[in-house]
Amino acid sequence: MSAAAKTVLRRSRVSAKSSSTVPDSRFPTPDSLRARKAGAADAPAIHCLVAHYAAQGLLLPRTEEEIREHVHRFFVLVEAGRVIGCVALESYGADLAEIRSLAVDPEIRGRGLGGRLVQYALRQASRRGIARVFAVTHAPEFFCRQGFARTKRQALPEKIARDCCACPKARCCELVAVIADAAVRRAPLDANASVSPDVRLESLRPGT
């Protein structure tokens, strides 16, 4: 290789290294994120997130009015004042709750934000004295990485009585139930943690 060629190669490597360290402004950094309880003013943004995945048959459609009525069940992930993710924690009594309506802005998926929301919901459940939190999902591997374990839906009679008995897909349902101990201490997750691209983190199931 000539001296000139070596110089060009060396410069290209330096240039590539430098460009790889420049953050992509489209993606939030961990320090810029804040998770909090949702308020009535968040209802339009939550509705937009849920509606996006509902249109794909991945979440249960919810009207903005319905979300506003039950906004106390939601938590949101906020970056620079903008809601970029949401999750609902629905109670089934004093010691059991379900994670539902988990959604992240589709423009910034794949950055671990779904996991961050799940962990926040689990910590909030623990603070409320809720012992167990479950989800019914097409992506059990994602939840297992968040500390959940697979279980049989029959182990969740409360869920069966509330939703499954009336579901037209109950006999052919392929969804997997997962459950976690909300009392386990959980450290905040890095929002930039690597996530398998083939798992839809933001989508629990149709009807969720």
N, C-alpha and C positions, 0 to 999 in steps of 0.2 A: 504494500500500500504506500502511495506517495506521501510525502510530508504534507502536501496541500490537502489530500483526502483525509489524512489523520486529523488535521486541524478542523475541517468541516464536521467530521464525526464527533470530535470532542465538543465543539460548539453546540451541535444539535443535542447532545446529551445534557449539557448544562442548561440549554433552553427548555428541554422537556422536564428536567428536574425542577426548574424554577416555576414552570407553568403548573405543575402538579401540586405545588404548595399553595397556589392561589385559591382561596375558598370560593365555592360557587354560591353567589348571593341568593340563588333560588332556594337554598336549603338552610333552615334555621340551625344555629349552633346551640349546644346545651345551655349556655349561659343566657341565651335570648328567650328561652321557653319558660312558661309559667303555667302550671296546672291549678285549677281552682273550681269551686262550685259554680254551676251555671246560674244565670239570672234571667229574668224575663227578656231583657234586652238582647240576650244571646239566641233567642228562639229562631229568628230568621236565618242566622248563620248555621245553626244546628240543622234546621230544616233543609237547607241547601246541601249540606254534607250527606244527610240521610237520603234525600231524594236522588242524589247522584247514584248511589248504590242500589236504591230501591228500583230505579229504572232498569238496572241490570238483573233484577230478580234476586239480589243478594241480601237485601234488608226489607223488613216490613215497611211499606209506605206509611208515613205519619204526616198528618197535616200540621201546619204551623200552629194552629189553635191547640191541637192535642199536645204538641211539644210544650207550648207555653203553659198549658194546664198542669203538666207533669214535669216542669222544668227542674223541680227540686230533686228529681232522680238523676239528673245529668251532671257530669263534670266536663269541663272543656280544657283544651290545651291552647294557649294563647301565645302568639309571637308578634311583637311590635303592635299590640292592640288588636290583632286579627285572630279570630278563632280558626284554628287549622285542624282541630280534631275534637271528637266528642265520644263519650261513652255514658251509658245509663246503668245504674245499679238499682235493680228492682227487688224489693224486699218480699220474702215469703214467710214472714214471721220474725221472731226475735233472733233466730240464729242461722238463717239461711237467706241468701240473696243470689240473684242472677245477673250476669253481665250481658247487656243487650246494646243494640244500636252503636256498635263500635265502628267509628268512621274517621278517616284521615283525608285531608285534602289530596285529591288524586295527583296533583302536580308535584307533591313532595313525598310520595309513598316510597317505601324501601329504605327509610332512615331510622327505623326503630321506634317511631312515634306511637304506633299501635301498642307496642309493648310498654312504653312509658305510661300510656293511659291505663292499661290493665293494672300495672303496678300501683298507680295512684288510687284506682278504685279499690284495690285490695287493702291498701293502707287505710282508706276511709272506712271500709267495712270493719276493719279491726278496731278502729277508734269508736265505732258505734256498738261494739260488742257482738258483732255478727261473726259466728264461728266458721261458717262454710260459705264459699262462693262458687257457683257453678256456671257453666256455659254449655250450650248445645251448638255444635259447630261442624263445618266441613274441613276445618284446619286444626285438628287436635294436636299436631306437632308443634304448631306455634304456641298453643296454650301450655303444652308440656314444658316448653322452654321458659315459660313464665312461672313455673312451679306447680302447675296443675297435674292431675293424674286422671287417666281414663277411668270411667265408671259406667255402670249400666244405667240406662234411663229408669229402670225399675227401682233403682235405689233413690230416685227422686220422685216419690209419689205426689209431692206438692206440684211439681211441674206437670206431671201427667194429668192431674185433676184440673189444673187451671187451663192448660193449652192443648196438650196432646190428644185428649179424648175427643175434642171437637175438630181436630185437624184432619182434613181430607186425605193427607198423605201419611197418616199415622201407620198404616199397614205396610207401606213401602218406604218408610223413612230410612235414609242412609246417614243421617246425622249422628255424630258421636258426642256423648256427654262427657264432660270433664269437670273436675272439682278440685278446689284448693282449700287449704287450711288458712283462713285469713289471719290467724293469730301469729303465724310465722313472721319473724322480723324481716323486712325487705328494704334493701338499699335502693336509692334512686338509680335508674338505669341511664346509661349514656344514650342520648337520642340518636347518635350516629353509629350505634352498634350495627354490625353487619346483619342482614336479614336475607334469608333465601328468597329470591325473586319469584319463585313459583308458588309461594304461599300468600293468599290474599289476607293479610293481617287485619284489614279493616272490616272484613265481612264475616260475620258469624254464620248466618244462614238465612234463607228466605223465611220471613215471618219472625225474625228476631227484632 
